[in-house]
Amino acid sequence: MAHLPIADLNDRARDIFRAVVDAYLISGAPVGSRTIAQQAGLSLSPASIRGVMQELEERGLLAAPHTSAGRMPTERGLRLFVDGMMQVAEPSAEERAAIEARASSGGPVEEALATTAAALSGLSACAGLVLVPKREMRLRSIGFVSLSPAQALAVLVSEDGAVENRVVALPEGMGPSALVEAGNYLSATLAGLTLSEAKQRLERELADGRAAMDGAARALVERGLAVWSEDGERRPVLIVRGQGRLVDAAALADLERVQALLDDLDGKQEIASLLDSARAGDATRIFIGAENKLFALSGSSVIARPFRGQDGRVLGVVGVIGPTRLNYARVVPMVDFTAATLARLMGLQGQT
């Protein structure tokens, strides 16, 4: 169904529609004509308001749940409101300070992104999302610790101080000295390289016969780099914080929808693909409910905006996910401000 232009509504219908949406976004519950008559300051009787609400329902902008005499905006109605009627409210000084403080808290970039997503979640009452491109760490050192005759723990330390480890299978008959030899070789030869660069250098040295290792150490190095490189390709690039905020008093009345939304969040690859579609352009993207097939069951909305470096390159996407009744007018500028803050943060990181 095509979107209805706002100009197709007369002034009275527009005022009543706005009043219904505003009241619904605050309460999360269907809104009755008597409530609109009392709160919206309209010089109309409840009967007149009901007549207009019926017309709006017939036009697909409002719906009347069978359990209530009140009405609530449809996803089509929310799209009309967001695109043509919403008046945004800029973040307060306190909200801006909270976001900036989390973003500049220090530590690895991933930690700053996670704390910023948590701050955005707390301020918006939604789940905060940050999507960043795959970023290969640069190696400082790699070592191996024996776990058993068949397994070792590969410990990788990056230049920014992050430490990660993976369990790798040991070649048959490999002793402790070969573990030390393999670790020393990797640290001395591959320090300062990304995983993909390290793998390419290792392949060249092995092919040229310049890798001064015995057969067991060589097999372990190949195996370890293969594990790290494969893992790096699958490295999660989506940070989600504040899922618990999606379960509020209004949501508890529809537990199936909440469960569907939490299931959607578990499918990080699908969420990441959705956010990735917001990379094009500079504007904030708003996905409402079934406009995206991922949220057809949960009835959720995503607000997302890319953030860019000084060279104009997209550094990532930040946003929130929540019920379709989220406070768009308040959350949209909050996401915009967070995107600008992360652009500054990532720009500074790129200069260090």
C-alpha positions as a printed NumPy array, in Angstrom:
array([[  0.   ,   0.   ,   0.   ],
       [  1.457,   3.4  ,  -0.969],
       [  2.156,   5.96 ,   1.71 ],
       [ -0.582,   8.564,   2.16 ],
       [  0.629,  12.177,   1.692],
       [  0.059,  14.332,   4.753],
       [ -1.582,  16.924,   2.499],
       [ -4.461,  14.493,   1.931],
       [ -5.653,  15.066,   5.516],
       [ -7.662,  18.145,   6.405],
       [ -6.648,  20.218,   9.427],
       [ -9.128,  18.551,  11.793],
       [ -8.097,  15.029,  10.8  ],
       [ -4.436,  15.994,  11.08 ],
       [ -4.883,  17.422,  14.572],
       [ -6.789,  14.399,  15.827],
       [ -4.35 ,  11.973,  14.224],
       [ -1.389,  13.763,  15.816],
       [ -3.145,  13.72 ,  19.184],
       [ -3.8  ,   9.981,  18.955],
       [ -0.192,   9.236,  17.997],
       [  1.246,  11.488,  20.704],
       [ -0.926,   9.879,  23.364],
       [ -0.166,   6.359,  22.128],
       [  3.6  ,   6.909,  22.074],
       [  3.433,   8.015,  25.704],
       [  1.159,   5.277,  27.031],
       [  1.629,   2.399,  24.603],
       [ -2.126,   1.787,  24.897],
       [ -5.049,   2.441,  22.525],
       [ -6.454,   5.958,  22.865],
       [-10.158,   6.756,  23.201],
       [-12.04 ,   9.758,  21.851],
       [-12.81 ,  10.99 ,  25.364],
       [ -9.095,  11.098,  26.177],
       [ -8.419,  13.119,  23.042],
       [-11.252,  15.516,  23.873],
       [ -9.87 ,  16.066,  27.383],
       [ -6.16 ,  16.289,  26.646],
       [ -5.67 ,  17.613,  23.125],
       [ -7.357,  20.972,  23.572],
       [ -9.672,  20.406,  20.628],
       [-13.043,  22.169,  20.599],
       [-14.792,  19.016,  19.445],
       [-17.123,  16.595,  21.185],
       [-16.063,  12.971,  21.772],
       [-18.666,  11.953,  19.175],
       [-17.131,  14.217,  16.539],
       [-13.669,  12.924,  17.396],
       [-14.895,   9.334,  17.107],
       [-16.192,  10.104,  13.62 ],
       [-12.823,  11.431,  12.505],
       [-11.012,   8.508,  14.122],
       [-13.26 ,   6.154,  12.178],
       [-12.314,   7.921,   8.953],
       [ -8.622,   7.631,   9.852],
       [ -9.137,   3.936,  10.517],
       [-10.752,   3.479,   7.114],
       [ -7.724,   5.165,   5.538],
       [ -5.4  ,   2.657,   7.222],
       [ -3.813,   5.12 ,   9.647],
       [ -5.456,   3.935,  12.873],
       [ -6.545,   0.524,  14.117],
       [ -8.989,  -0.57 ,  16.825],
       [ -7.764,  -3.636,  18.763],
       [-10.592,  -6.015,  19.487],
       [ -9.924,  -5.739,  23.216],
       [-10.4  ,  -1.979,  23.349],
       [-12.708,   0.743,  22.112],
       [ -9.682,   3.017,  21.695],
       [ -7.488,   3.31 ,  18.641],
       [ -3.778,   3.183,  17.988],
       [ -1.673,   4.131,  14.95 ],
       [ -0.896,   1.449,  12.409],
       [  2.621,   1.042,  11.06 ],
       [  1.436,   2.988,   8.019],
       [  0.163,   5.711,  10.322],
       [  3.47 ,   5.824,  12.202],
       [  5.302,   6.192,   8.914],
       [  3.075,   9.148,   7.99 ],
       [  3.697,  10.707,  11.396],
       [  7.471,  10.221,  11.256],
       [  7.845,  11.483,   7.695],
       [  5.433,  14.4  ,   7.755],
       [  4.394,  15.489,  11.231],
       [  7.079,  14.748,  13.811],
       [  8.706,  17.66 ,  15.615],
       [ 12.015,  16.529,  17.07 ],
       [ 13.258,  17.524,  20.511],
       [ 17.019,  17.974,  20.788],
       [ 18.869,  16.013,  23.508],
       [ 19.269,  17.882,  26.769],
       [ 22.665,  19.022,  28.024],
       [ 22.621,  16.154,  30.522],
       [ 21.873,  13.587,  27.815],
       [ 24.61 ,  14.924,  25.574],
       [ 27.088,  14.886,  28.448],
       [ 26.188,  11.278,  29.312],
       [ 26.789,  10.096,  25.746],
       [ 30.06 ,  11.994,  25.39 ],
       [ 31.338,  10.732,  28.746],
       [ 30.754,   7.103,  27.785],
       [ 32.313,   7.55 ,  24.352],
       [ 35.479,   9.122,  25.749],
       [ 35.89 ,   6.799,  28.733],
       [ 39.176,   5.396,  27.406],
       [ 40.266,   1.828,  26.785],
       [ 40.004,  -0.206,  23.579],
       [ 37.736,   1.134,  20.84 ],
       [ 35.336,  -1.801,  21.211],
       [ 34.872,  -0.989,  24.889],
       [ 34.099,   2.662,  24.15 ],
       [ 31.585,   1.604,  21.493],
       [ 29.923,  -0.824,  23.907],
       [ 29.63 ,   1.749,  26.692],
       [ 28.254,   4.303,  24.231],
       [ 25.643,   1.791,  23.075],
       [ 24.755,   1.209,  26.734],
       [ 24.384,   4.954,  27.337],
       [ 22.139,   5.333,  24.292],
       [ 20.071,   2.385,  25.512],
       [ 19.6  ,   3.912,  28.947],
       [ 18.572,   7.314,  27.59 ],
       [ 16.233,   6.011,  24.884],
       [ 14.675,   3.087,  26.832],
       [ 15.51 ,   0.917,  23.805],
       [ 18.347,  -1.472,  23.022],
       [ 21.416,   0.38 ,  21.756],
       [ 23.16 ,  -0.86 ,  18.607],
       [ 26.566,  -0.109,  17.107],
       [ 27.793,  -1.72 ,  13.905],
       [ 31.43 ,  -1.295,  12.906],
       [ 33.33 ,  -2.763,   9.964],
       [ 35.524,  -5.773,  10.491],
       [ 38.69 ,  -4.376,  12.047],
       [ 41.72 ,  -6.612,  12.066],
       [ 43.914,  -6.181,  15.089],
       [ 47.645,  -5.69 ,  14.682],
       [ 49.759,  -8.264,  16.449],
       [ 52.157,  -7.529,  19.265],
       [ 52.858, -11.125,  20.256],
       [ 51.52 , -14.658,  19.996],
       [ 52.311, -17.472,  22.403],
       [ 51.214, -21.044,  23.   ],
       [ 50.416, -22.666,  26.35 ],
       [ 50.11 , -26.446,  26.554],
       [ 46.736, -27.704,  27.775],
       [ 47.184, -31.405,  27.02 ],
       [ 49.257, -33.576,  24.682],
       [ 46.693, -32.834,  21.967],
       [ 45.746, -29.18 ,  22.604],
       [ 47.315, -25.798,  23.305],
       [ 45.989, -22.341,  24.077],
       [ 47.044, -19.752,  21.512],
       [ 47.299, -16.359,  23.246],
       [ 47.242, -13.302,  21.014],
       [ 48.105,  -9.804,  22.255],
       [ 47.317,  -6.887,  19.96 ],
       [ 49.111,  -3.561,  19.761],
       [ 46.288,  -1.827,  21.63 ],
       [ 46.673,  -4.233,  24.563],
       [ 43.662,  -6.46 ,  23.884],
       [ 44.215, -10.118,  24.738],
       [ 42.355, -12.991,  23.109],
       [ 42.9  , -16.712,  23.102],
       [ 41.777, -19.766,  21.176],
       [ 42.272, -23.494,  21.64 ],
       [ 44.207, -25.126,  18.794],
       [ 44.928, -28.771,  18.098],
       [ 48.597, -29.78 ,  18.442],
       [ 50.438, -31.753,  15.776],
       [ 51.197, -35.253,  16.959],
       [ 54.323, -35.562,  19.107],
       [ 54.831, -31.821,  19.615],
       [ 56.783, -31.045,  22.789],
       [ 57.037, -27.921,  24.988],
       [ 60.155, -26.645,  23.234],
       [ 58.36 , -26.569,  19.889],
       [ 55.56 , -24.497,  21.457],
       [ 58.106, -21.951,  22.608],
       [ 59.812, -21.994,  19.207],
       [ 56.53 , -21.39 ,  17.385],
       [ 55.566, -18.514,  19.676],
       [ 58.976, -16.858,  19.405],
       [ 58.883, -17.126,  15.629],
       [ 55.414, -15.592,  15.368],
       [ 56.186, -12.729,  17.748],
       [ 59.514, -11.875,  16.11 ],
       [ 58.391, -12.225,  12.505],
       [ 54.773, -11.115,  12.496],
       [ 54.59 ,  -8.323,  15.103],
       [ 52.917,  -5.182,  13.735],
       [ 50.994,  -7.038,  11.054],
       [ 47.3  ,  -7.754,  10.797],
       [ 46.2  , -11.379,  10.734],
       [ 45.727, -11.387,   6.98 ],
       [ 49.123,  -9.743,   6.456],
       [ 50.732, -12.22 ,   8.851],
       [ 49.21 , -15.16 ,   7.029],
       [ 50.492, -13.886,   3.687],
       [ 54.021, -13.332,   5.034],
       [ 54.082, -16.766,   6.621],
       [ 52.989, -18.39 ,   3.376],
       [ 55.767, -16.582,   1.501],
       [ 58.436, -17.557,   4.022],
       [ 57.329, -21.172,   4.047],
       [ 57.265, -21.285,   0.261],
       [ 60.754, -19.749,   0.057],
       [ 62.124, -22.079,   2.746],
       [ 63.036, -19.103,   4.999],
       [ 60.961, -20.201,   8.011],
       [ 63.563, -21.48 ,  10.47 ],
       [ 61.343, -23.959,  12.327],
       [ 61.135, -27.685,  12.617],
       [ 58.19 , -29.52 ,  11.095],
       [ 56.055, -29.618,  14.25 ],
       [ 56.473, -25.916,  15.009],
       [ 55.754, -25.059,  11.4  ],
       [ 52.563, -27.128,  11.443],
       [ 51.419, -25.412,  14.651],
       [ 52.087, -21.929,  13.271],
       [ 50.098, -22.716,  10.125],
       [ 47.27 , -24.181,  12.171],
       [ 47.2  , -21.292,  14.646],
       [ 47.122, -18.604,  11.969],
       [ 44.394, -20.455,  10.101],
       [ 42.237, -20.514,  13.252],
       [ 42.834, -16.831,  13.973],
       [ 42.225, -15.72 ,  10.395],
       [ 39.04 , -17.737,  10.049],
       [ 37.804, -16.387,  13.375],
       [ 38.645, -12.838,  12.318],
       [ 36.444, -13.173,   9.264],
       [ 33.538, -14.111,  11.538],
       [ 34.403, -11.582,  14.239],
       [ 31.177, -10.028,  15.536],
       [ 30.822,  -6.471,  14.308],
       [ 27.507,  -5.762,  15.994],
       [ 27.357,  -4.521,  19.586],
       [ 23.966,  -4.738,  21.321],
       [ 23.356,  -3.323,  24.786],
       [ 20.197,  -2.936,  26.888],
       [ 17.987,  -5.755,  25.653],
       [ 16.35 ,  -5.831,  29.082],
       [ 14.891,  -2.364,  28.506],
       [ 12.635,  -3.83 ,  25.846],
       [ 10.617,  -5.65 ,  28.512],
       [  8.581,  -2.909,  30.175],
       [  5.11 ,  -2.876,  31.704],
       [  3.389,  -2.328,  28.367],
       [  5.442,  -5.038,  26.659],
       [  4.49 ,  -7.611,  29.294],
       [  0.96 ,  -7.53 ,  27.927],
       [  2.307,  -9.014,  24.696],
       [  4.956, -11.52 ,  25.702],
       [  4.913, -13.25 ,  22.323],
       [  5.951, -10.024,  20.617],
       [  8.707,  -9.435,  23.167],
       [ 10.027, -12.959,  22.692],
       [  9.982, -12.481,  18.918],
       [ 11.976,  -9.271,  19.307],
       [ 14.554, -10.904,  21.575],
       [ 14.83 , -13.72 ,  19.05 ],
       [ 15.438, -11.114,  16.339],
       [ 18.28 ,  -9.665,  18.405],
       [ 19.835, -13.109,  18.727],
       [ 20.051, -13.209,  14.934],
       [ 22.912, -10.731,  14.879],
       [ 23.748, -11.328,  11.237],
       [ 20.271, -10.224,  10.16 ],
       [ 20.361,  -7.144,  12.388],
       [ 23.837,  -6.312,  11.083],
       [ 22.581,  -6.575,   7.495],
       [ 19.72 ,  -4.212,   8.299],
       [ 22.026,  -1.644,   9.889],
       [ 24.466,  -2.012,   7.024],
       [ 21.71 ,  -0.859,   4.657],
       [ 21.73 ,   2.472,   6.533],
       [ 25.341,   3.146,   5.519],
       [ 24.347,   4.844,   2.276],
       [ 23.726,   8.563,   2.607],
       [ 23.946,  10.809,   5.631],
       [ 20.335,  10.845,   6.825],
       [ 18.902,   8.906,   9.721],
       [ 16.977,   5.823,   8.591],
       [ 13.83 ,   4.674,  10.382],
       [ 12.554,   1.133,   9.81 ],
       [  9.043,   0.615,  11.199],
       [  7.662,  -2.846,  11.859],
       [  6.873,  -5.006,   8.859],
       [  8.51 ,  -2.501,   6.478],
       [ 11.44 ,  -4.807,   7.134],
       [ 10.619,  -8.52 ,   7.012],
       [ 12.909,  -9.183,   9.985],
       [ 10.436,  -7.422,  12.281],
       [  7.197,  -8.625,  10.735],
       [  6.418, -10.706,  13.838],
       [  7.865,  -8.59 ,  16.626],
       [  6.492,  -5.271,  15.422],
       [  9.718,  -3.428,  16.184],
       [ 11.334,  -0.27 ,  14.898],
       [ 14.975,   0.57 ,  14.239],
       [ 16.429,   4.07 ,  14.081],
       [ 19.925,   4.091,  12.584],
       [ 22.463,   6.617,  11.32 ],
       [ 25.945,   6.17 ,   9.832],
       [ 28.935,   8.008,  11.274],
       [ 31.827,   9.078,   9.073],
       [ 35.47 ,  10.026,   9.38 ],
       [ 36.996,  13.3  ,   8.253],
       [ 37.632,  11.771,   4.844],
       [ 33.933,  10.99 ,   4.447],
       [ 34.421,   7.237,   4.773],
       [ 31.7  ,   5.43 ,   6.721],
       [ 33.169,   4.246,  10.025],
       [ 30.054,   2.495,  11.309],
       [ 26.361,   2.753,  12.081],
       [ 24.734,   3.539,  15.431],
       [ 21.086,   3.17 ,  16.372],
       [ 18.415,   1.724,  18.612],
       [ 15.814,  -0.982,  18.365],
       [ 12.555,  -0.922,  20.277],
       [  8.79 ,  -1.28 ,  19.977],
       [  7.069,   0.67 ,  17.211],
       [  5.621,   2.951,  19.897],
       [  9.051,   4.343,  20.828],
       [  9.38 ,   8.118,  21.2  ],
       [ 10.646,   8.934,  17.701],
       [ 10.752,  12.704,  18.225],
       [ 13.115,  12.291,  21.175],
       [ 15.158,   9.299,  20.04 ],
       [ 15.949,  10.376,  16.453],
       [ 18.017,  13.444,  17.492],
       [ 19.607,  11.362,  20.252],
       [ 20.839,   8.86 ,  17.665],
       [ 22.028,  11.747,  15.475],
       [ 24.059,  13.199,  18.356],
       [ 25.543,   9.801,  19.216],
       [ 26.598,   9.32 ,  15.584],
       [ 28.39 ,  12.685,  15.634],
       [ 30.075,  11.783,  18.929],
       [ 31.293,   8.423,  17.618],
       [ 32.565,  10.083,  14.435],
       [ 34.793,  12.305,  16.597],
       [ 35.886,   9.348,  18.746],
       [ 36.807,   7.142,  15.799],
       [ 38.507,  10.045,  14.063],
       [ 40.751,  10.6  ,  17.082],
       [ 41.489,   6.865,  17.291],
       [ 42.518,   6.902,  13.667],
       [ 45.065,   9.655,  14.37 ],
       [ 46.799,   7.769,  17.191]])
